[in-house]
């Protein structure tokens, strides 16, 4: 499996973890639980999710640039 596929798979799992953290935060807010750590729980998967998302966003442009340079 290539590096791109690994990063794509990691990005998918991180998005699921982020979604669960946001749902936990919403449930805690509805139940009026005063725990600050629940609010910060979503930041744990969000930081690597941002990094992998930016990588996946830039990937087609980088590939296109290498193909143009190889053709010359």
Phi, psi and omega in degrees: 000134184282167180298322181297320180291323177297315181294322177297318179293318177298319179298320179296315180293322177295323178295324176293319178295320178296317179299316178296322178294321178293319177297318178297322178294318179295317178297318179295323178292321179294320180279357180058043175278128182264072178235114183293326184296333178292324177294325179275354182299326182289338181287338181299307177278344185292321183295307177291334176296321177296315181296314180291325178294318177295322177297313181293328177293319183279342186304312180297325181289322179291318178297318180296321179293324179287327178292323179293319180290327179288329181289337183279000000 
